[in-house]
Amino acid sequence: MAQRFNDSDREAVYRAIHERRDMRHFLPDPVDPAVLTRLLDAAHHAPSVGFMQPWRIARITDPALRLALHATVERERLATADALGKRRDEFMKLKVEGMLECGELLVMALMDGREKHIFGRRTLPEMDLASVACAIQNMWLAARAEGLGMGWVSLFEVDAVRALLHMPAGARPVAILCLGHVDAFYAEPMLETERWASRLPLADCVFENRWPEGDLKPE
C-alpha cells in the first residue's frame, strides 16, 4: 500500500478517465507551448511492447497543410456516409472533427522499420499499433487534466496523409488529433447524446475463463 496515491490524487485520475471526451467543438485560442510540451511528454511516456516506442508525432503548423489534411478527411467523410446506407443522413448531421478550429493539430503515426522489432510482436505484430493507442490515451487524459479538449479523427485515406507528410516507406498515420481550448466538455460522449450508440454495460464486456455462450451478435 506504500505506493498508493493519496485520496485526492487517486480521485483525479479516475475523474480524468470518466470526464475525457472525444471533442469536436473548439475555441481558436492557442495552446500554451509549455502545456503542449507536457502533453507530448505524457504521450512519450506511454507503455510500448518491447519498449519499441513506435509513435511518431507530427505537429502541423503550416495552414496550407492543415487545409489539405482537412480536405482528405472531408473526402473520407462523404465516402463513409455513402457506405452507411440507411444511416447516411443521420451520419451527415454529426460533427466528426474540429480540424479547422482547434489550436493545435497533430498527426500520430507509426514509425518505419517496425519489422525489426519482434519482442512481443512475433505472433501479434499489431501490438505496435496498441502501443501508439496507449500514447494517444496518455495525451488525452493529460489534456483533460489541463482543461484542454482532444478529438481523434480517423476518417482519412492513409496513403493520402502519408504523401502529405512525406512519410518514409513503412510508416503510416494512425490518427489526426485535434487539440485545444473548449467552451465546455460534453456531459457524455457526443455520439451517445446524438443517439448514434450507447455505452455497453460493463457486465457485457467482462467474463471469467471462457467466452460466454450467446455473446453479443453483430447487427
Order of alpha helices (4+ residues) and beta strands (2+ residues): alpha-alpha-beta-alpha-alpha-beta-alpha-beta-alpha-beta-alpha
